[in-house]
């Protein structure tokens, strides 16, 4: 059977020895031109086959290879990976027009269907595998750990949740939702310092994740409340004596939120906006926006408070 190149045209054969090191994992193997037809073309009629062209001297190859093997092995047979050392298979690399490495091709039904060049993050590798299998494979083990963690946290079992979030971070370091979840566990236990340090573990592309932003906003609320201090009863007395004392009402809002009375805190801030929306450079509105981010856009309290704020601002 002729070897089909990326362009869809048949390529010839050449006799090249195969001395590549053994690849790791049940679904990963080393391939030469002699076995390319059976291990790639024929095998791809059963499951998608990913072909990784690499070389021992290639730095990006050393970065990509282990991640690619990990993702393929976790797919548990939904895809296979073959590795071709271009130093030992130069003729095959020429026939397939490999111009730089690492280069990765995906074959399905005997034909190349997708590919990429260069080292890419593990998250993109998972998406690549999922696209080849129609979503049937490629999900990270961290997703299972996150599901367990979220369920435990919702049930109030913070210890179990923290362990599961930590497991997710072992499976996928820097995972934004795992970082945010573990930080929230520390917040729940009152350890603000560890929560802040945990949030710094997030990978760069996860810093804008909604869950991370929510915990960061919650930390700002805690830190702001700690700095403000204030006795709620004394602040209520000050407001009773002067309803226009916006500073006392603002401090009361912070004190109430620190005590876990978030709805009452929101009401106090909305009252400031209703009386003077520009007070202290819009401090009450800004605090409301921080609360909304901490609670998340789908939280019923956020939805209700946003509606009330809009009614005030546009009345």
C-alpha positions in Angstrom: 0.0 0.0 0.0 1.3 3.5 -0.9 2.0 6.0 1.8 -0.3 9.0 1.6 1.3 12.4 2.3 -0.3 15.5 3.9 -1.1 16.8 0.4 -3.2 13.6 -0.3 -0.7 12.4 -2.9 1.0 9.0 -2.6 4.7 8.9 -1.6 7.3 6.2 -2.2 9.2 3.9 0.1 12.7 3.9 1.3 14.7 1.4 3.3 15.6 3.1 6.6 16.6 1.5 9.8 14.5 2.2 12.9 16.6 2.8 16.1 14.3 5.2 17.8 13.8 4.7 21.6 10.7 2.9 22.7 7.8 5.3 23.3 5.9 5.1 26.5 2.3 3.9 27.1 0.0 1.2 25.7 -1.3 3.4 22.9 2.1 4.9 21.9 4.7 3.3 19.7 7.7 4.1 17.5 7.2 3.7 13.8 9.5 3.6 10.7 8.8 3.8 7.0 8.5 0.0 6.9 5.6 0.0 9.4 4.0 3.3 8.5 1.4 1.9 6.2 0.2 -0.6 8.8 0.6 1.4 11.9 -0.8 4.7 10.5 -2.7 4.3 7.3 -4.4 1.0 8.1 -4.7 1.6 11.8 -6.4 5.0 11.2 -9.4 3.1 9.7 -10.1 1.9 13.2 -9.3 4.9 15.4 -7.6 8.2 14.6 -3.8 8.0 14.6 -1.6 10.9 15.6 1.9 11.1 14.1 4.6 13.0 16.0 7.7 13.9 14.1 10.6 14.6 16.5 14.3 14.4 17.0 16.5 14.0 20.1 18.2 17.4 19.7 14.8 19.3 19.4 14.0 21.2 22.6 10.3 21.9 21.8 10.0 18.2 21.0 11.0 17.3 24.5 8.4 19.7 25.8 5.6 18.4 23.5 6.3 14.7 23.6 5.5 13.8 27.2 2.3 15.9 27.2 1.1 14.4 24.0 1.8 10.9 25.3 0.0 11.7 28.5 -3.1 12.9 26.7 -3.2 10.0 24.3 -2.8 7.4 27.0 -5.6 9.1 29.1 -7.8 8.7 26.0 -7.6 5.0 26.7 -7.6 3.7 23.1 -9.9 6.3 21.5 -6.8 7.6 19.6 -3.3 6.2 19.1 0.1 7.9 18.8 3.0 7.0 16.7 6.4 8.7 17.0 8.8 9.1 14.2 12.4 10.2 14.8 13.4 12.2 11.7 17.1 11.5 12.3 16.5 7.8 11.8 13.8 8.3 9.1 15.0 11.1 7.0 13.5 9.8 3.7 10.1 9.4 5.3 10.3 13.0 6.7 11.2 14.2 3.2 8.3 12.3 1.6 5.9 13.8 4.1 7.5 17.3 3.6 8.4 17.8 7.2 10.1 21.2 7.3 10.3 21.8 11.0 9.8 19.9 14.2 7.8 19.1 16.2 5.2 18.5 13.5 2.1 16.5 14.3 -0.3 15.0 11.8 -3.6 13.3 12.5 -4.8 10.5 10.3 -8.4 9.2 10.0 -9.6 6.6 7.5 -6.2 6.5 5.8 -6.0 10.2 5.2 -4.4 13.2 7.0 -7.2 15.3 8.5 -5.5 17.7 10.9 -2.2 18.8 12.3 0.0 21.5 13.9 3.6 22.6 14.2 5.5 23.5 17.4 4.9 22.8 21.0 1.4 23.7 22.3 -0.1 23.7 25.8 -1.7 20.5 27.2 -5.1 22.2 27.2 -4.8 22.6 23.4 -3.6 19.0 23.0 -6.8 17.9 24.8 -8.9 20.0 22.5 -7.0 18.5 19.5 -7.7 14.9 20.7 -11.4 15.8 21.4 -11.8 17.2 17.9 -10.5 13.9 16.4 -12.8 11.8 18.5 -15.9 13.9 18.4 -15.5 14.8 22.0 -15.3 11.1 23.1 -11.8 11.5 24.6 -9.4 14.0 25.8 -11.1 15.2 29.0 -8.6 15.7 31.8 -8.7 13.6 35.0 -8.8 17.0 36.7 -12.4 17.4 35.5 -13.5 14.4 37.5 -11.7 15.8 40.6 -13.3 19.2 40.1 -16.8 17.7 39.9 -16.2 15.9 43.2 -14.7 19.0 44.8 -17.6 21.2 43.7 -20.1 18.8 45.1 -18.3 18.5 48.4 -18.0 22.3 48.7 -21.7 22.8 48.0 -22.5 20.2 50.7 -20.3 22.1 53.2 -17.5 19.4 53.3 -14.6 21.9 52.9 -11.9 19.3 53.8 -13.0 16.9 51.1 -13.4 19.7 48.6 -9.9 21.0 49.4 -8.4 17.6 48.9 -10.1 17.1 45.5 -9.2 20.6 44.3 -5.5 19.8 45.3 -5.8 16.6 43.3 -7.0 18.5 40.3 -4.0 20.8 40.6 -1.7 17.8 40.6 -3.3 16.5 37.4 -3.2 19.9 35.8 -1.0 22.5 37.5 -2.4 26.0 37.4 -5.9 24.9 36.4 -7.9 28.2 37.0 -11.0 26.5 38.5 -9.0 24.2 40.7 -6.9 27.2 41.9 -10.1 29.2 42.6 -11.8 26.3 44.3 -8.9 25.6 46.7 -8.5 29.4 47.4 -12.2 29.5 48.2 -11.8 26.6 50.7 -9.1 28.6 52.5 -11.4 31.6 52.5 -14.2 29.5 54.0 -11.9 28.4 56.8 -10.8 32.0 57.4 -7.2 31.7 56.1 -7.1 34.8 53.8 -3.3 34.7 53.5 -3.2 31.2 52.1 -6.2 32.0 49.8 -4.3 34.9 48.3 -1.1 32.8 47.9 -3.1 29.9 46.3 -4.7 32.3 43.8 -1.1 33.2 42.6 -0.7 29.6 41.4 -3.0 30.1 38.4 -1.4 29.7 35.0 -1.1 32.9 33.0 -3.9 32.1 30.6 -6.3 31.5 33.5 -5.9 34.8 35.3 -9.1 36.2 33.6 -11.2 33.1 34.3 -14.5 34.0 35.9 -13.9 31.7 39.0 -10.5 33.3 39.6 -11.9 36.8 39.3 -14.7 35.9 41.7 -12.2 34.7 44.4 -10.0 37.7 43.8 -13.0 40.0 44.3 -13.9 38.1 47.4 -10.4 38.6 48.8 -10.7 42.4 48.1 -13.9 42.5 50.0 -12.4 40.7 53.0 -9.3 42.9 53.0 -11.4 46.1 52.6 -13.7 45.0 55.5 -10.7 44.3 57.7 -9.2 47.7 57.0 -12.5 49.5 57.5 -13.5 47.9 60.8 -16.4 49.6 62.5 -19.1 48.6 65.0 -22.4 47.9 63.2 -24.6 49.2 66.0 -22.6 52.5 66.4 -22.8 53.0 62.6 -26.5 52.4 62.6 -26.9 55.0 65.4 -24.8 57.5 63.3 -27.1 56.9 60.3 -30.2 57.3 62.4 -28.8 60.7 63.6 -28.0 61.8 60.1 -29.4 59.9 57.1 -27.0 61.7 54.9 -23.9 60.3 56.6 -22.8 58.3 53.6 -19.5 57.4 55.1 -21.2 55.7 58.1 -23.6 53.9 55.7 -20.7 52.7 53.5 -18.7 51.5 56.6 -21.9 49.7 57.7 -22.1 48.0 54.4 -18.5 46.7 54.8 -19.2 45.6 58.4 -22.3 43.8 57.4 -20.6 41.9 54.6 -17.8 41.0 56.9 -20.4 39.4 59.2 -21.9 37.4 56.3 -24.9 39.7 55.8 -24.3 40.3 52.1 -27.9 41.2 51.2 -28.1 43.8 53.9 -24.7 45.2 52.7 -26.0 45.4 49.2 -29.1 47.3 50.4 -27.0 49.8 52.2 -24.8 50.5 49.2 -27.9 50.8 46.9 -29.2 53.4 49.3 -26.0 55.4 49.0 -26.3 55.3 45.2 -30.0 56.3 45.4 -29.1 59.4 47.6 -25.9 60.4 45.9 -24.6 58.2 43.1 -21.4 60.3 42.8 -20.5 60.3 46.5 -16.7 59.6 47.1 -16.1 59.2 43.4 -18.8 56.5 43.0 -17.4 54.4 45.9 -20.7 52.7 46.6 -21.3 51.7 43.0 -17.7 50.4 42.7 -18.2 48.3 45.8 -21.4 46.9 44.4 -19.6 45.9 41.2 -17.0 44.1 43.3 -19.7 42.3 45.1 -21.3 41.3 41.8 -18.0 39.8 40.6 -17.5 37.9 43.8 -20.9 36.4 43.7 -20.9 35.7 40.0 -23.3 36.9 37.2 -25.7 33.9 37.7 -26.2 34.4 41.5 -29.8 35.5 42.2 -28.5 38.2 44.5 -26.4 39.6 41.7 -29.3 39.6 39.3 -31.7 41.3 41.7 -29.2 43.9 42.8 -28.2 44.7 39.2 -31.8 45.3 38.4 -32.2 47.6 41.4 -29.0 49.5 40.5 -30.1 50.0 36.9 -33.5 51.3 38.1 -31.8 53.8 40.3 -29.2 54.9 37.7 -31.7 55.3 34.9 -34.6 56.7 36.8 
